[in-house]
Amino acid sequence: MHELFTKDRKKWWMLSFAFLATVINYLNRQTLSVMAPVLLQQFRISATSYSQIVFAFMLAYTVMNGISGRLLDRLGTRVGYGLTIAFWSGAEILNAFSAGALSLGIFQFLLGIGEAGNYPAGVKLITEWFPPEERSHASGIFNSGASIGAILAPPLLAWIMLASGWRTAFVAIGLLGFLWLVGWLIFYRAPGHAGEKDQSARPPLKALLRSRFLWQFTLSKVFSDPVWYFYIFWFPQYLRVAHSFSLRKIGETAWIPFLTATLGNLAGGGVFSALSRAGASPATARRIAILIFSALMVPAVFVGGIASAAACIAFIATATFGYCGALANLLAIPGDVFPKEEVASIWGFASMGSGIGGMIFSLATGWLVDRYSFRPAFVLFGVIPLVAAWLVWTLPRKVGSTHPLPQTALG
């Protein structure tokens, strides 16, 4: 009993590391976004060129997601997560030496290489430490680090920028990652039942590639995650262009949609629990929750046609609430179907879909904004969550081993 209590308490401490890593991950990612109004003016970067810088980040993020998941399953959570955050923290500091669009794009490319490992590592940690009935809650807490980081970023980075300049902002946020790394290496250990390098449990890549679940889950990420990237990378610039917000005012208001995103993470687990108590199976409960929260992203289609900045922020805040509520359930779905030794590989491959969608829709956003306005972009990102929700709803639902892959997962 004492051993069970100790393990139960320890898993929440381990989850706190994944949560903090995600906070830092998004502080790193948001540095470019918050600094964009200043950098675009200083270096005379157009919306199209800015979209290409974001594309560089997403390209590296996409390629490395396909690699990082397999590496994490090979290296284990402790070593793999540590290497991931060390790389992205170093890349963040390099951004302080940017001299224009080209160098900024190169350093963002390096940042994308490192940041790709965060979600495969976090999902792997949750699958190792938490039973299936707790994974939506744990995933919501883990993913809430993204919205907490996004909440902190506008006021914190605007304050650093106004006090010491944008270069200092990149360095300060990069150093946070190395501080996390010290604590991680000292305290993290794998749970007693999870070996760090169980190679016999890992299926060959060709077996994973035969899974219908893998390809359909990946396609759903093509349409779901670009919504979040749009708000992360473009929201401060939208406030400046459409509503003439200063950097100070951006710092005072741009955190609001990410506060509601945090609430969405918590609501995602709450809705799952309510549906489960009502008799729905875990697979069905997660999918119903995703449909509900995806519908909340649709009203963003009206943002571009509203003059009131407060009303626009409210619609965007509703969309980010919906996105994170859906993602809290989406993060747990691979663990319902595949053993823990395979989850990082599954999630890493599926995150390539996230990156591909991010690249495509980022370039589309830059093109739409330069040639028209933000209005068609908001319409686009209000509609595509429904496509993602349908793809998730029709995913295979049976649990089984994939060594070799089960027929239920092969479809």
Beta strands, then each sheet from edge to edge (+ up, - down):
end
